Amino acid sequence: MKHHTTLLNELNAAMCARHHTYENLFWTSYMGDPSVDEQMVQAQLAVDSFRSDRALSAQVDEALETASGEERDALRDWQTFFSCYQAPEALMPLRKEILDLEAQIQKSQAQQQEGYVDPYTGDFVSASRGKMRMMVSTEDDEAVRKACFEGMEVISIARVKAQLQLVPLRNEYARALGYEDFYAYRLHVGEGMSKDELFAIFDDIYQQTKYAFDDVRELEKKQLALREPWNRDYMLAGDSTSKQDPFMQFDDALLRWGRSFAALGIEYQGATLQLDLVTRKEKYDNGFCHWPTLVHFTDGVRKPGAANFTCNVVPGQVGSGARAYTTLFHEGGHAAHLTNVETAQVCMNHEYAPLSAAWAETHSMFLDAMQTSPEWMTRYAKDAAGNPYPFSLYEEEVRSTASVRPLAMMSIMMVAEFERILYEADELSEAFVLQTARDVTQKYTDYASDSH
């Protein structure tokens, strides 16, 4: 049997190397270069092979029989880590099929035409999903807002067929591991919860907040067509968003983020940060943070990590600056979390299981909530002339959106329920997926019009 220290050193070195290779390729691919996709899949398989290695898991179990003190604690970390990923070698071909399909879907989505049809000329206007989302919230012309909404619907519908392929494969993999379906598998591994436990929480939230739909319907008696999906956000908050925009220009975002984190005492302990903040064709269209270099220790000396994070700012688009601030604080909070860890075992220093997503989001959501608070806004947000953000504008925003604030969790629960239904379905068809999307959207938004 290997000496405990030797085994731990080998485990840490092996995981660091595989993780680093995969995450660098992941970043390259998701920032818009699909030429590395096959390498990325192979790197992911190498990570999977390490995490599911029964021989390594057995070595850890054996070492625990004689370990004590800090070595025992370290080996228990690895035991917990390996327990999350045990899978038979026979499932590796299926796993590769899933990874290949995921990479293909990401490439197809990144290259998909995005935009809307001008309601006055009939011409196609190229626009990213991020830009259209902002236009639905801030564009004064209702016809243009509706066109943008419909443009986003076209994108979503075009992505359904890929899910018809992916969901059954994921379910096959999860069921081979003994789970009811892929949703149950990911929830158990990631959060240690069952579907019944999670949706009991969601149902309680829903029952306690759905009264706000009646409040919105009451408002609609004075604000006609308020419940149309392209109108609600604009009619309730569009004006305040436009008024806020001069105080939240993207030009100043990095400086204000840095000053604010420094004042909070948030540091990155020598970590390298790589940021990609502006939207462009073929780039992944949502913000995220990953860590290509994990914090690790060599001969007892702490070695700093690295973090990559991204958002999709649309330069010049009203409201885009404010969204960039929120993403900087949110993803910057994630980056700070795992570049400040002091755990010696790298299996505990990354964003995957056994780390809980709920725990990780505690850091980032605290910081993005702080950034949108009146205390932060009145201190840091200034217009081009140096005038501070007025508290009266914050008050105006709160009053205009008060009726929908209880509904803040609805979008999260909507996506969760939609995914659960798809993974639980005996058979999937395009018609079933689209009808499920309509039903779930109606339940969690109470829009006046169905989506397509």
Number of C-alpha atoms within 10 A of each C-alpha: 7 11 9 19 12 9 16 19 14 11 18 19 15 13 18 19 14 18 21 18 18 20 19 17 23 23 21 16 24 21 19 18 16 23 12 16 22 16 16 24 23 15 21 22 19 16 21 18 17 20 21 20 17 18 10 17 21 13 16 25 15 14 20 18 9 10 17 13 7 9 16 17 14 22 25 17 19 24 19 15 20 23 16 16 19 17 20 13 12 8 13 16 11 14 20 16 14 20 20 17 18 17 20 16 16 20 21 15 20 22 14 14 15 19 22 26 17 14 15 8 7 9 10 13 13 14 20 22 22 19 21 26 19 21 26 24 24 24 22 15 10 15 14 20 25 21 20 29 23 20 23 20 15 16 16 13 13 11 14 15 13 16 18 16 13 16 20 20 18 20 20 17 20 19 15 14 17 9 16 15 22 23 22 22 23 16 16 16 18 17 17 14 14 15 13 10 10 13 16 11 10 19 12 10 16 19 9 12 17 18 13 16 19 12 13 19 19 12 16 14 10 9 15 12 18 21 21 15 21 26 24 21 20 22 20 23 19 24 18 21 21 15 15 23 17 20 24 26 23 23 10 17 19 14 10 15 18 16 13 17 16 11 10 9 9 15 16 20 16 12 20 15 16 13 14 14 17 13 21 16 15 21 24 21 19 13 16 16 20 22 26 24 25 28 26 22 18 11 6 8 9 15 17 18 23 22 23 21 22 27 25 23 23 23 15 10 17 24 28 24 24 22 18 24 23 23 25 27 27 26 27 28 24 25 27 22 21 24 27 18 20 15 16 20 21 22 26 22 23 20 17 15 21 22 17 15 14 10 10 15 16 13 19 23 18 13 22 19 13 16 22 16 12 18 11 14 19 18 12 18 22 19 15 11 8 9 12 15 22 16 13 10 16 18 12 14 19 15 12 17 16 16 19 17 12 17 19 10 14 19 13 11 18 20 14 16 18 17 17 17 15 21 19 16 14 8 10 17 14 14 10 13 21 16 15 17 22 16 15 19 20 16 14 20 16 18 20 13 13 14 16 12
